[in-house]
Amino acid sequence: MRPLACLLAAGAAALAAGACESPTAASADLGPVVALDSLRTVDAAGLPCCAVDSAGGRATLVGGTLTFRRYAHYTDTTATPAGPMSAACVTGVPDGSTLHQNGLVTVGDSVGYLVIPCHVGTYSLAVTVRLAFADGGSKTRDVIVSSGTYAWRQDTLSLVDATIRLVAATMSWDTVIVAAPSHTYKLQAVAAY
């Protein structure tokens, strides 16, 4: 994880250097997106937030995502009505419910709860930074805060950053809270049809 100040300062002062970005997992290991959450708050502040001025201008957090991907290849296979699938990616939902791409399960018109369709895979937490320069120009950039592997069972989510640091994560209904060493990110799943 990179401190928020580093993210914002890097965006404003060293746009080309990318000093605070961390690499994602090797692309060969990335499968399709199985869940996607939208950043709502950072350290309890709603977005846009956390603006930092530097010599080159102003950097503001305007958004972000927590993306879950299944692995490109699994070693286990099980039979399902849709054909053979990895057992790690078979999740039951109640009859009459809808499982959205972001993992939100809704029943009728009610607010649902969050599931991650595959029990293991990779994740990345990215923030979107808007850079406003002194000359009036602006630029938007996504910066990876954390990426690595995840494991999910019911409401228990474990994230392991690629640098082998455990990142604390909690789930409650349609919300995931990720507590990194320097900041707390609250993300909420919204219905994606």
N, C-alpha and C positions, 0 to 999 in steps of 0.2 A: 504494500500500500504506500501511496505517496501522500504526504501531507497536503491539505487543501491549499495552503499558501504556496507550496511548490507548484501545484497544478495551475493556479491562477497566475503566479509570477512567470512560470514557463510560457503560458499562453500569451501574456502581455509582453514579456521582455525577450523571450528566446523562441519565437514562433517556429523558426526553421530548425532549431537545434533538437527539439523534442526530448529534452533531457529528463522529463518526468514520466514519460510513457514507458510502460512495461510491455514486453512482447506477449502476444497471445499464444495459446498452445499451437503446436504444429498443425497446419491446415489439413494435413492428411487425417488427423484425428477428429476433425470437426464434422459432425453430421448436421442434419436439419435442425432449425430452431424448434424447441418443444414448449417453451414458455417464455413470456416476455412481460416485464413489469416496468411501470413508468415511475421515475423519481418524483417524489412529492415534496419532501423536506430534507434539509441537511442541518444537523444540529438543532432541530425543531424550528428552523426558519423556513418559511414557504418560499417557493421559487417565483421569480428570479431572486437570487440572494447573494450574499457573501462577496460583494464587489470589493476588489482590491485595486488601488491606484499604483501605478509604477511610472517610471520615467517615460515609457512609451505610450501610456494610455490607461484605460480602465478595463478590467476583466470581471465579468459577472457570470455566475452559474445560472443557466437558463433551463436546464433539463438534464435528463440522463436516463439510462436503462439498465436493468439487470436482465441479461439474456442467458437462458439455459439452452444448451444443445445436447442432443443425444450423441453418443459416440458414432463414428462412421461404421464401425464394425464391432459386433459383440460375439462372444464365443458360445452363448447359449441360445437355443431356439425352442419355441413352444408353438403349438397349433392354436390358432384363433379363428373366429368366424371370417376374418378378413384375410386369412392365410397365415403362413409361418411368420413369426415375429420373435424378437428377443424377449425373453421373460422379464427383463429389466424394464421393458417399455409396454407392459400390459397393466393397465389401471382400470379398475371398475368404477363406474359412476351410477347413481340411481336411475331407474327407468324414468323417462320423460325429462331428463336434464340435458343440458347442452355443455359440452366441453369445448371451450374456446381455444384458439391458438395460443393464447398467453397462459393457459393452464387454469383459468377461472371456470369453475363449474357453476352454472346457474340453473335453478329449478323454477320454471315459469318466469314471473316478473321479479322474483325476489333476488336480493343480493346473494351471491353464492359464496363459495369458499374456494380456496386455491389448492390445486394439486399440481404436481409436476409429473407429466406423463411417463417419464423414464426415471427410474430410481437412482441411476447414476449417470454421469456425463460430465460435460464441461460448462463453465459459466464465465461470464465477464460482466463487470460492473464498470460502466463508462459514464462520465459526466460530459455535458455539452457546455462549452464556455464561449461566451460572446466577447470578443475583443473590440473595444472602441478606442481608436487611435486619436491622438491629438489633432491630426489633420482632418478629422471628420469621417474618415473611413472606418469600416468595421469588417470583421471576419468572424465566422463561427467555426469552432473546431471541437471534435470529440476526443477525449483523453481517457485512456484506460486507467482506472483506479486500482482494480484488482482483477485477476483472472486465474483460473485453475480448474480444479475438479469439485464436483458436488456429490453428495449422497442424500437422498430424501426418503423418509418413511413417515407416512401420515403427516403430522404437524412438526416433525423434527427435520431440520435442514442443517447439514454440515457443509461448510465451504472450506476448501484448503487452497490457499493462494499458491501460485506456481513457485513462489520462493519458499514453500513449505511452512508458511505461517498459517495457523488456524484463524479464520475470521468468524466471529460470533454472529449467528443469524437466528432470528426467531420469526415464526409465521403465526398469523392470527387472521382467520377468515380470508380476506382479500389483500392482506398486507404482509410485506416482508420487511423486517428491520435488520440492516447489516451494520454491526458495530465494528468498525475498523479501529486501529490503534489511535488515530487522531480525530476521527469524525464518525457520526452516526447518520446513516442514510436510510430514509423511510421510503419504500416503494410500494405502489398499489397497482394491482391488476385491474384493468378496465376491460369490459366486454369488447372483444374483437371478433367481428363476424366475417 
